[in-house]
Amino acid sequence: MRRRSPSNIRFVSKGLGILYEDKDILVVDKPAGLLAVATEREKSRTAHSLLTDYISTGCGRGRKHLFVVHRLDRDTSGVLIFAKSEEAMLRLKARWKETEKKYLAVVHGTCEKSSDTITTFLAEDKQYNVYSTSDSTKGRLSSTVYTVLKKIKGLSLLEVTLLTGRKNQIRVHLAGIGHPIVGDTKYGKEDRAQPRMALHARRISFNHPVSNKRLTFEAEVPEFFAMLVGRIDHQSEPAAPSTKLAKPSRTRFPPSEP
């Protein structure tokens, strides 16, 4: 079953829109700038807290608690899933490897290859910075597939498929091959003139935790992307990349130890 983002999306607050809701799950379109879940510094202005208020005040469908299934970085927009019960959350996580996640990213520079798979071990230092390493004892195997959709004015529009889901994975992998994401000041350039980071969780496909039906949801591409690379044709889809995890290569992906 395929579900696209409807024209009558219900907005909860802070630009957060509900794409789909039933008694078991909530699928939303998170705007850039909004945290997905609470941190030590911010606990109230998050997608999780806004949606918890939404279902607890009777606007939802009878559930009072919301469970985190996965996360998006604060400056990443797009499709985000929450579960309305612990059982639904556990079922979704148990089959998370079967979930297909596709992103759009605008990066600096012109990619030499039209598509490729980036595979490294990702580790995190004491300052919470994620980095690539070839040492399997330090990091976790991580693979990212990218396909170039468009090149314009020293920028490249990529469709990115996550084969694993590590913290900051797309940002670190693209920066590691010399093509940091526009607006990523942590792993890329000091691009403070940009209003946000050009990373968008465009589409997610997964099996419903109760009915087991295959569902696909899409979030509309923000206007910011069109400002950078022009019109993005919704109908033009690149060939499906391989979903086989590749082995890390020290030659192609040298470690970037801090």
Buried (B, 14 or more C-beta within 10 A) or exposed (E): EEEEBEEEBEEBEEEBBBBBBEEBBBBBBBBBBBBBBBEEEEEEEBBBBBBBBBBEEEEBEEBEEBBBBBBBBBBBBBBBBBBBBEEBBEBBBEEEEEBBBBBBBBBBBEBEEEBBBBBBBBBBEEEEEBBBBBEEEBBBBBBBBBBBBBBEEEBBBBBBBBBBBBBBBBBBBBBBBEBBBBBBEBBBBEBEEBEBBBBBBBBBBBBBBBEEEEBBBBBBBBEBBEEBBEEBEEEEEBEEBEEEEBEBEEEEBEBEEE
